[in-house]
Each structure stands twice: as structure tokens, then as C-alpha cells.
Amino acid sequence: MTRQEAIERWKFIANRVFWAEEAISEEWDERLHAAPSMTHEEQQQFADEYMTAIATEIVSKTSDEQLAAME
């Protein structure tokens, strides 16, 4: 993979993450605002849950063909 191909791949990934984050934002907004008052351990758990929600949103809008092409 060339440097430019890697940049294009990361642009695609970042775009999907931002899109998914926007799609779930209403559901997660209140919890996101509460995160600074959580303990470090709670923040770590929350971050994992939030990343799982983003990944789930991305995969829910990705075809089986697109998933297979990612391998």
C-alpha cells in the first residue's frame, strides 16, 4: 500500500466514524456530557461502550460484500 492509498483508506474510515457518531449522538449525548464526572475506571468502561456503539452503527450500514472486501 502506498502512503497515498493509506491516507485515502484512513479518510474513508474517519468519514465512517464521524457519520456513525452523528447517527448515535442523540442517544449518547447525555452520557457524553456526564463522562467528565466519572471515575477513570467508569470512563474506560464508557469509552468501550461508546466505541462499540459506533462500530455497531458502521457495521449495520455495511453490506456483506463491503465487509468481505475489508479482509
C-alpha positions as CSV (number, residue, x, y, z in Angstrom):
1,M,0.0,0.0,0.0
2,T,1.4,3.4,-0.9
3,R,1.3,6.3,1.5
4,Q,-1.4,8.0,-0.6
5,E,-3.5,4.8,-0.5
6,A,-3.1,4.6,3.3
7,I,-4.3,8.2,3.5
8,E,-7.3,7.5,1.4
9,R,-8.1,4.5,3.5
10,W,-7.9,6.4,6.7
11,K,-10.0,9.2,5.2
12,F,-12.7,6.7,4.4
13,I,-12.5,5.2,7.9
14,A,-12.6,8.6,9.6
15,N,-15.6,9.6,7.5
16,R,-17.5,6.5,8.6
17,V,-16.7,7.1,12.2
18,F,-17.9,10.7,12.1
19,W,-21.0,9.7,10.3
20,A,-21.8,6.9,12.8
21,E,-21.1,9.2,15.7
22,E,-23.6,11.7,14.3
23,A,-26.1,9.0,13.8
24,I,-25.9,7.9,17.5
25,S,-25.3,11.3,19.0
26,E,-28.9,12.0,20.3
27,E,-28.9,8.7,22.1
28,W,-25.5,9.2,23.7
29,D,-25.5,13.0,24.2
30,E,-26.5,13.0,27.9
31,R,-24.0,10.3,28.8
32,L,-21.2,12.0,26.9
33,H,-21.8,15.2,28.9
34,A,-21.7,13.2,32.2
35,A,-18.4,11.4,31.3
36,P,-16.1,14.1,32.8
37,S,-17.5,13.4,36.2
38,M,-17.0,9.7,36.0
39,T,-14.1,7.9,37.7
40,H,-11.2,6.8,35.5
41,E,-12.5,3.2,35.5
42,E,-16.0,4.3,34.6
43,Q,-14.6,6.5,31.8
44,Q,-12.7,3.5,30.4
45,Q,-15.9,1.4,30.5
46,F,-17.9,4.2,29.0
47,A,-15.4,4.7,26.2
48,D,-15.5,1.0,25.3
49,E,-19.3,1.0,25.2
50,Y,-19.3,4.2,23.1
51,M,-16.8,2.7,20.6
52,T,-18.9,-0.4,20.4
53,A,-22.0,1.6,19.6
54,I,-20.1,3.5,16.9
55,A,-18.7,0.2,15.4
56,T,-22.1,-1.4,15.6
57,E,-23.7,1.6,13.7
58,I,-21.0,1.4,11.0
59,V,-21.4,-2.4,10.5
60,S,-25.2,-2.1,10.5
61,K,-24.9,0.1,7.3
62,T,-22.2,-2.0,5.7
63,S,-23.1,-4.8,3.2
64,D,-21.7,-8.3,3.4
65,E,-19.8,-7.6,0.2
66,Q,-18.2,-4.5,1.7
67,L,-17.2,-6.4,4.9
68,A,-15.7,-9.2,2.8
69,A,-13.6,-6.6,0.8
70,M,-12.1,-5.3,4.1
71,E,-10.3,-8.6,4.7
